[in-house]
Amino acid sequence: MAARNPLLAAPPYQVEQALKTLGANLRTARLRRNLSIEDIAAKIGVGRHVVADAEKGKPSTGIAIYAGLLWAFGLTEQLARIADPDADEEGRLLAKRSERVHARSAKALDNDF
């Protein structure tokens, strides 16, 4: 059966690599804590295959699973830094380019109430 979402079937290379890296990092975190897939799956309330898919970086794995794994490892502060506007250099440059240079001219005061 074909994936309904083309992003799941054939994600851009950078997305695929980022997910694989995230999965590998989560696997390392689990192993460093000496936890089995079953242990961590039970902690976040999912099946072992869901954790295994996340560790493989499968595009179909939901963000809630990744967030749950980060929580289980005590790494939720890292999730809060994803897409941090302060770290978005391109976005800041684009915003700065469209900033107003001058304030709107003041309207004359009207005494007509």
MARVEX-113878 format. One record per residue: residue number from 1; residue in three letters; x, y, z of N, C-alpha, C in turn. Coordinates in Angstrom, 1 decimal. Layout:
<nodes>
num,residu,nxx,nyy,nzz,caxx,cayy,cazz,cxx,cyy,czz
NUM,ALA,X,Y,Z,X,Y,Z,X,Y,Z
...
</nodes>
This chain:
<nodes>
num,residu,nxx,nyy,nzz,caxx,cayy,cazz,cxx,cyy,czz
1,MET,0.8,-1.2,0.0,0.0,0.0,0.0,0.9,1.2,0.0
2,ALA,0.6,2.2,-0.9,1.4,3.4,-1.0,1.1,4.3,0.1
3,ALA,2.1,5.1,0.5,1.9,6.1,1.6,1.0,7.2,1.0
4,ARG,0.1,7.7,1.8,-0.8,8.8,1.4,0.0,10.1,1.3
5,ASN,0.9,10.3,2.1,1.7,11.5,2.2,3.1,11.3,1.5
6,PRO,3.3,12.0,0.4,4.6,11.8,-0.3,5.8,12.1,0.6
7,LEU,5.7,12.9,1.7,6.8,13.2,2.6,7.2,11.9,3.3
8,LEU,6.2,11.1,3.6,6.5,9.8,4.3,7.1,8.8,3.4
9,ALA,6.7,8.8,2.1,7.2,7.8,1.1,8.6,8.2,0.7
10,ALA,8.8,9.4,0.4,10.1,9.9,-0.1,10.5,11.3,0.5
11,PRO,10.9,11.3,1.7,11.2,12.6,2.3,12.5,13.2,1.6
12,PRO,12.6,14.5,1.7,13.9,15.1,1.2,15.1,14.5,1.9
13,TYR,16.2,14.4,1.2,17.4,13.8,1.7,17.7,14.3,3.1
14,GLN,17.7,15.6,3.3,18.1,16.3,4.5,17.2,15.8,5.7
15,VAL,15.9,15.7,5.4,14.9,15.3,6.4,15.2,13.8,6.8
16,GLU,15.4,13.0,5.8,15.7,11.6,6.0,16.9,11.4,6.9
17,GLN,18.0,12.2,6.6,19.2,12.1,7.4,19.0,12.6,8.8
18,ALA,18.3,13.7,8.9,18.0,14.2,10.2,17.3,13.3,11.1
19,LEU,16.3,12.6,10.5,15.5,11.6,11.3,16.4,10.4,11.7
20,LYS,17.2,10.0,10.8,18.1,8.8,11.1,19.1,9.2,12.2
21,THR,19.6,10.4,12.2,20.5,10.9,13.2,19.8,11.0,14.5
22,LEU,18.5,11.6,14.5,17.7,11.6,15.8,17.5,10.2,16.3
23,GLY,17.1,9.3,15.5,16.9,7.9,15.9,18.1,7.3,16.5
24,ALA,19.2,7.5,15.9,20.5,6.9,16.4,20.8,7.6,17.7
25,ASN,20.6,8.9,17.8,20.9,9.6,19.1,20.0,9.0,20.2
26,LEU,18.7,8.8,19.9,17.8,8.3,20.9,18.2,6.8,21.3
27,ARG,18.6,6.1,20.4,19.1,4.7,20.7,20.3,4.8,21.6
28,THR,21.2,5.7,21.3,22.4,5.8,22.2,22.0,6.2,23.6
29,ALA,21.1,7.2,23.7,20.6,7.6,25.0,20.0,6.4,25.8
30,ARG,19.2,5.6,25.1,18.6,4.4,25.7,19.6,3.4,26.2
31,LEU,20.6,3.1,25.3,21.6,2.2,25.7,22.5,2.7,26.8
32,ARG,22.8,4.0,26.8,23.7,4.5,27.9,23.0,4.4,29.2
33,ARG,21.6,4.4,29.2,20.8,4.3,30.4,20.6,2.8,30.8
34,ASN,21.1,1.9,29.9,20.9,0.5,30.1,19.5,0.1,30.1
35,LEU,18.7,0.6,29.2,17.3,0.3,29.1,17.0,-0.5,27.9
36,SER,16.1,-1.4,28.0,15.7,-2.2,26.8,14.6,-1.4,26.1
37,ILE,14.4,-1.8,24.8,13.3,-1.2,24.0,12.0,-1.5,24.8
38,GLU,11.8,-2.6,25.4,10.6,-2.9,26.1,10.4,-2.0,27.3
39,ASP,11.5,-1.7,28.0,11.5,-0.8,29.2,11.0,0.5,28.8
40,ILE,11.6,1.1,27.8,11.3,2.5,27.4,9.9,2.5,26.7
41,ALA,9.5,1.5,26.0,8.2,1.5,25.4,7.1,1.5,26.5
42,ALA,7.3,0.7,27.5,6.4,0.7,28.6,6.3,2.0,29.3
43,LYS,7.4,2.7,29.5,7.5,4.0,30.2,6.6,5.0,29.4
44,ILE,6.7,5.0,28.1,6.0,6.0,27.3,4.6,5.5,26.8
45,GLY,4.3,4.2,27.1,3.0,3.7,26.8,2.8,3.3,25.3
46,VAL,3.8,2.8,24.7,3.7,2.4,23.3,4.2,1.0,23.2
47,GLY,4.1,0.4,22.0,4.6,-0.9,21.7,6.1,-0.8,21.4
48,ARG,6.8,-1.9,21.5,8.3,-1.9,21.3,8.6,-1.6,19.8
49,HIS,7.7,-2.0,18.9,7.9,-1.7,17.5,7.9,-0.2,17.2
50,VAL,7.2,0.6,18.0,7.1,2.0,17.8,8.4,2.7,18.2
51,VAL,9.0,2.2,19.3,10.3,2.7,19.7,11.4,2.3,18.7
52,ALA,11.3,1.0,18.2,12.3,0.6,17.2,12.2,1.4,15.9
53,ASP,11.0,1.7,15.5,10.8,2.6,14.3,11.4,4.0,14.6
54,ALA,11.2,4.5,15.7,11.8,5.9,16.1,13.3,5.8,16.0
55,GLU,13.9,4.7,16.6,15.3,4.6,16.6,15.9,4.4,15.2
56,LYS,15.0,3.9,14.3,15.5,3.8,12.9,15.3,5.1,12.1
57,GLY,14.6,6.0,12.7,14.3,7.3,12.0,13.2,7.2,11.0
58,LYS,12.3,6.3,11.2,11.2,6.2,10.2,10.4,7.5,10.1
59,PRO,10.1,8.0,8.9,9.4,9.2,8.7,7.9,9.2,9.3
60,SER,7.4,8.0,9.3,6.0,7.8,9.8,5.9,7.9,11.3
61,THR,7.0,8.0,12.0,6.9,8.1,13.5,6.5,9.5,13.9
62,GLY,5.5,9.6,14.7,4.9,10.9,15.1,5.8,11.6,16.0
63,ILE,5.7,12.9,16.0,6.5,13.8,16.9,6.3,13.5,18.3
64,ALA,5.0,13.1,18.7,4.7,12.8,20.1,5.6,11.6,20.6
65,ILE,5.9,10.7,19.7,6.8,9.5,20.1,8.2,10.1,20.4
66,TYR,8.7,10.9,19.5,10.0,11.5,19.8,10.0,12.3,21.0
67,ALA,9.0,13.1,21.3,8.9,13.9,22.5,8.8,13.0,23.7
68,GLY,8.1,11.9,23.6,8.0,11.0,24.7,9.3,10.3,25.1
69,LEU,10.0,10.0,24.0,11.4,9.4,24.3,12.3,10.4,24.9
70,LEU,12.3,11.6,24.4,13.1,12.7,25.0,12.7,12.9,26.5
71,TRP,11.4,12.9,26.8,11.0,13.0,28.2,11.5,11.8,29.0
72,ALA,11.4,10.6,28.5,11.8,9.4,29.2,13.3,9.5,29.6
73,PHE,14.1,10.1,28.7,15.5,10.2,28.9,15.9,11.5,29.7
74,GLY,14.9,12.3,30.0,15.2,13.6,30.7,15.8,14.6,29.8
75,LEU,15.5,14.6,28.5,16.0,15.5,27.6,15.0,16.4,26.9
76,THR,13.9,16.7,27.6,12.9,17.5,27.0,13.3,19.0,26.7
77,GLU,14.3,19.4,27.5,14.8,20.8,27.2,15.4,20.9,25.8
78,GLN,15.9,19.8,25.2,16.4,19.8,23.9,15.2,20.0,22.9
79,LEU,14.1,19.4,23.2,12.9,19.6,22.3,12.5,21.1,22.2
80,ALA,12.6,21.8,23.3,12.2,23.2,23.4,13.1,24.1,22.5
81,ARG,14.3,23.6,22.2,15.2,24.4,21.4,15.0,24.2,19.9
82,ILE,14.2,23.2,19.5,14.0,23.0,18.1,13.2,24.2,17.5
83,ALA,13.7,24.7,16.4,13.1,25.8,15.7,13.1,27.1,16.5
84,ASP,14.0,27.2,17.4,14.1,28.4,18.3,14.3,29.7,17.4
85,PRO,13.4,30.6,17.5,13.4,31.8,16.7,14.8,32.6,16.8
86,ASP,15.4,32.5,18.0,16.6,33.2,18.2,17.8,32.6,17.5
87,ALA,17.6,31.3,17.1,18.7,30.6,16.4,18.4,30.6,14.9
88,ASP,17.3,31.2,14.5,16.9,31.2,13.1,17.5,32.4,12.4
89,GLU,18.8,32.3,12.0,19.5,33.4,11.4,18.8,33.9,10.1
90,GLU,18.4,33.1,9.2,17.7,33.5,8.0,16.4,34.2,8.3
91,GLY,15.6,33.7,9.2,14.4,34.3,9.6,14.6,35.7,10.2
92,ARG,15.6,35.8,11.1,15.9,37.1,11.7,16.3,38.1,10.6
93,LEU,17.1,37.7,9.6,17.5,38.6,8.6,16.3,39.0,7.7
94,LEU,15.5,38.1,7.4,14.3,38.4,6.6,13.4,39.4,7.4
95,ALA,13.2,39.2,8.7,12.4,40.1,9.5,13.0,41.5,9.6
96,LYS,14.3,41.5,9.7,15.0,42.8,9.8,14.8,43.6,8.5
97,ARG,14.9,42.9,7.4,14.7,43.5,6.1,13.3,44.1,5.9
98,SER,12.3,43.5,6.6,11.0,44.1,6.4,10.5,45.0,7.6
99,GLU,11.4,45.2,8.5,11.1,46.1,9.6,10.8,47.5,9.1
100,ARG,10.0,48.2,9.8,9.7,49.6,9.5,10.9,50.5,9.9
101,VAL,11.2,51.4,9.0,12.3,52.3,9.3,11.8,53.5,10.0
102,HIS,10.6,53.9,9.7,10.1,55.1,10.3,8.7,54.8,10.9
103,ALA,8.4,55.5,12.0,7.1,55.3,12.6,6.0,56.0,11.7
104,ARG,4.8,55.6,11.8,3.7,56.2,11.1,3.6,57.6,11.5
105,SER,3.4,58.5,10.5,3.2,59.9,10.9,2.0,60.1,11.7
106,ALA,2.1,60.9,12.7,1.0,61.2,13.6,-0.1,62.0,12.9
107,LYS,-1.3,61.6,13.2,-2.4,62.4,12.6,-2.6,63.6,13.5
108,ALA,-3.1,64.6,12.8,-3.4,65.9,13.6,-4.5,65.6,14.6
109,LEU,-4.3,66.2,15.8,-5.3,65.9,16.8,-6.6,66.6,16.4
110,ASP,-7.7,65.9,16.7,-9.0,66.4,16.3,-9.8,66.7,17.6
111,ASN,-10.3,67.9,17.7,-11.1,68.2,18.9,-12.5,68.0,18.7
112,ASP,-12.9,67.4,17.6,-14.3,67.1,17.3,-14.7,65.8,17.9
113,PHE,-15.5,65.8,19.0,-15.8,64.6,19.7,-17.2,64.2,19.3
</nodes>
